[in-house]
Amino acid sequence: MRPSTSDIGAPDLEALPAELPLRSATPTSWAELAAANLDLFLADHAVCEQQAALFGLSLVGHYPDDDELVERMSALAAEEVSHLRRVHALLRRRGHTIARRRGNPWVQGLRGRVEKAQEDLLKIDRLFVGALIEARSCERFTTLLGQIHTSEPEVARLLQDLGPAEKRHWQMFYELAERETDGETLQRRWHGWLDFEAELSAKGGVEPTVHG
C-alpha cells in the first residue's frame, strides 16, 4: 500500500507512531533513559542530521541521471542541514557541543543487508534504508516527546517539528523506491525489510542515543 503524503492541518503527534510502517515499538524505558541524558541525545542527534544530509547527497552521486531523485534528495539534504543548525544552536545554549562521528550499529545493520549484486535491487534497498532510518527516527522523537513535553519545552518544540518532518521523509524515500519495480515485488521486498528492522530494533533501546 502506498503511503499518503497529503497531511491536512496540524499533525496529530500522539497518532503519529501508529501511522508509521514499523513493526515494533521503542520501549518506554528508552525514552526515560534519553530524557535523563538529554544533552547526550541531542549531541548524537546532531550527528544523525549530518549523516542524513550526507546520505541524501550520496544518492545524488550514485544516481545523477535520476532527475526526480536528484531534486528530492537535494531538498532533503538542505532540510537536514537546517535541522543540524537548529540542534547545534540548542546545544550551544545548553552549554554543549555536537558529538563526534561514531559507529551506529543499527544503521550499520541495515546497510549490511543491502543487495549488492543486482543494481536495480541495490537502488531500491538504498532507498528502503533511508525510509527506515527516517521512520524509526520519527517514532523515537515522538516517544521521547511524551517524556519531556512539560519539563523541557524548548527540546519539546524541536521534537514536535521534527517528528512530522521525519514522517514526510520516510514517505519520500518509499515513493522514490516505488518507481523502480512492480507493486508485488516492491511489497515483498519492503515487508522483508520491515521484518529485519524489527529484529534489529529488538536489540536496541538501551542507549540514550537516537538509534541506541
C-alpha positions in Angstrom: 0.0 0.0 0.0 1.3 3.4 -1.0 1.7 5.8 2.0 -0.1 9.1 1.7 1.7 12.4 1.8 -1.4 14.6 2.0 -1.4 15.8 5.5 -4.0 18.5 6.2 -3.8 20.8 9.1 -1.7 20.4 12.3 -0.3 16.8 12.7 -1.7 14.6 15.4 1.6 13.8 17.2 0.0 11.2 19.5 -1.3 9.3 16.5 2.0 9.7 14.5 3.7 6.4 15.6 0.6 4.4 14.5 0.9 5.9 11.0 4.4 4.6 10.6 5.2 1.2 8.9 7.3 -0.1 11.7 6.5 -3.5 13.2 7.9 -2.8 16.7 7.7 0.0 19.2 10.5 1.5 21.1 10.2 0.7 24.9 9.3 3.5 27.3 12.5 2.6 29.1 14.5 4.1 26.2 12.6 7.3 26.4 13.2 7.6 30.1 16.9 7.0 29.5 17.1 9.5 26.7 15.2 12.1 28.8 17.6 11.6 31.7 20.6 12.1 29.3 19.0 14.7 27.1 22.2 16.6 26.2 23.8 13.3 25.1 20.7 12.5 23.0 20.9 16.0 21.4 24.6 15.7 20.7 24.0 12.4 19.0 21.0 13.8 17.2 23.2 16.4 15.6 25.5 13.6 14.2 22.4 11.9 12.8 21.4 15.1 11.0 24.9 15.3 9.5 24.7 11.7 8.3 21.2 12.2 6.9 22.3 15.1 4.8 25.3 13.2 3.5 23.2 10.1 2.7 20.9 12.2 0.6 23.8 13.7 -1.3 25.4 10.3 -1.7 22.3 9.1 -3.5 22.6 12.1 -5.8 26.1 11.0 -6.6 25.0 7.4 -7.2 22.1 8.3 -9.5 22.8 11.7 -11.1 20.6 10.8 -14.1 17.5 10.3 -12.0 16.1 13.9 -12.1 13.4 13.3 -9.5 15.7 11.7 -7.1 18.3 14.5 -7.5 15.7 17.2 -6.9 14.1 15.5 -3.9 17.4 14.3 -2.2 19.0 17.7 -2.7 16.0 19.3 -0.9 16.2 16.7 1.8 19.9 17.3 2.4 19.2 21.1 2.6 16.5 20.4 5.2 18.7 18.1 7.2 21.4 20.8 7.3 18.8 23.3 8.6 17.9 20.8 11.3 21.5 20.3 12.2 21.9 24.1 12.6 18.9 24.2 14.9 20.1 21.3 17.1 23.6 22.9 17.2 22.2 26.2 18.4 20.1 24.4 21.0 23.2 22.5 22.3 25.2 25.7 22.5 22.5 27.4 24.6 22.7 24.4 26.9 26.5 24.6 27.1 27.2 21.5 25.0 28.7 20.7 21.6 27.9 18.3 18.8 29.1 14.7 19.3 31.9 13.3 17.2 31.0 10.9 14.5 30.6 7.4 15.8 29.6 3.9 14.6 25.8 3.4 14.6 25.3 -0.4 14.9 21.6 -0.2 14.0 22.3 1.8 10.8 25.2 -0.5 10.0 23.0 -3.5 10.4 20.5 -2.0 7.9 23.2 -1.2 5.4 24.7 -4.7 5.7 21.5 -6.2 4.3 21.6 -4.1 1.1 21.6 -6.1 -2.1 25.0 -5.6 -3.8 25.0 -8.0 -6.7 22.0 -6.5 -8.6 22.0 -2.8 -9.4 18.2 -2.5 -9.7 17.7 -4.0 -6.2 20.6 -2.1 -4.8 18.9 1.2 -5.6 15.6 0.0 -4.1 17.4 -1.2 -0.9 19.3 2.0 -0.5 16.0 3.9 -0.6 14.4 1.5 1.8 17.3 2.0 4.2 16.6 5.7 4.0 12.9 5.2 4.6 13.5 3.0 7.7 16.0 5.4 9.2 13.5 8.3 8.9 10.6 6.2 10.1 12.4 4.9 13.2 13.7 8.5 14.0 10.1 9.8 13.8 9.0 7.1 16.2 11.8 7.8 18.6 11.2 11.5 18.6 7.5 11.2 19.3 8.2 8.6 22.0 10.7 10.9 23.7 8.4 13.9 23.4 5.9 12.1 25.7 8.6 12.1 28.4 9.8 15.7 28.2 6.9 17.8 26.8 6.4 19.7 30.0 9.9 19.5 31.6 11.9 20.6 28.5 9.7 23.0 26.5 12.5 24.1 24.0 13.5 20.5 23.2 9.8 19.5 23.0 9.2 22.2 20.4 12.2 20.8 18.4 10.8 17.3 18.5 7.3 18.5 17.7 8.7 19.9 14.4 11.0 17.0 13.6 8.6 14.2 14.1 6.3 15.2 11.2 9.3 16.0 9.1 10.7 12.5 9.5 7.4 11.0 8.6 7.4 13.1 5.4 11.0 11.9 4.7 10.3 8.2 5.0 7.4 8.6 2.6 9.7 10.4 0.1 12.2 7.5 0.2 9.4 5.0 -0.3 7.9 6.9 -3.2 11.2 7.0 -4.9 11.7 3.2 -4.5 8.1 2.7 -5.7 9.0 3.8 -9.2 11.7 1.1 -9.6 9.6 -2.1 -9.8 6.2 -3.6 -9.9 3.9 -3.4 -6.9 4.1 -7.1 -5.9 7.9 -7.2 -6.0 8.1 -3.9 -4.1 5.8 -5.0 -1.4 7.5 -8.4 -0.9 10.9 -6.7 -0.6 9.5 -4.0 1.7 7.9 -6.5 4.1 11.2 -8.3 4.3 12.9 -5.1 5.3 10.3 -4.3 7.9 10.7 -7.7 9.5 14.5 -7.3 9.5 14.3 -3.8 11.0 12.0 -5.1 13.8 14.5 -7.8 14.7 17.4 -5.3 14.6 15.5 -2.8 16.8 14.7 -5.5 19.4 18.4 -5.4 20.3 18.3 -1.7 20.9 16.6 0.7 23.2 19.4 0.5 25.7 21.4 3.7 24.9 20.2 7.3 25.2 21.1 8.0 21.5 18.7 8.4 18.6 19.0 4.8 17.4 20.7 3.3 20.5 
